[in-house]
Amino acid sequence: MQEASDIFLGWTKGDSGHDFYLRQLRDMKTSVEIEGMSETDLRGYSHLCGWALAHSHARSGNRFAISGYLGQSDRFDRAIANFAVAYADQTERDYKALADAVAAGQIKAIEE
C-alpha cells in the first residue's frame, strides 16, 4: 500500500476513545480456512478484512486532501456502492456463463 515501509502499520480508536498505533511484530503470513465458516463468521471476517484494507488505503495518501476533495456529500459513497453492486452482478453473470460452458462440455473443469 505504501512506497516505503512505515514503522507504524496501523491505527485505531478504542472503545475508551483512546487512539492506538499497531505495529507488526513478526513478518509471518497466514490464511484463514473460510470454507468451514458459518455465514455469521464469514460476514464478520469479511468486515474485518474490509476494515483493514480501508485503513491501509487511508494511510497511503493525505487524508485531509482526500477528505477535502470528496467533500461533505454522499455522492462518492453512492458511486462506490453502485459500482460494487454492478461489479457483483457482472461476477454472477460471468460465473453463470462459466458454469453453463462447463455443463455444455465447452470447458473442462478440474477440481484439485
Phi, psi and omega in degrees: 000335183236153178293319180235145180295144180248141179295333175260115184267346181194173179206158177200165175247124181284171179302332181283352182094356179281145176270143179228140169259139180248135179241154176280128180273314180225150179272076181241145177246144178211169176222162182251136176279097184278344183299328182266003183283146172287166179300320179297314179295320180296319177297316179297317179297316179298320178299315180295320177297316178297319179298314180296318179295317179298318179293323179292323176292322180298331180274353184274352179219177178282107186297331180288319177294318180296315179299317178296321179294319183285329179076195186262350183282170177262016183301313179295316179303314180295320180297316179295317179297316179297318178298316182298317179294315179297321179294318178296318178299317179296320179298319178295320177295318179298317180296318179299318179297319178295312181299320178296319179294322177294314181298326180277357180080011180283333180228136178269125178261134179238129178254131180267000000 
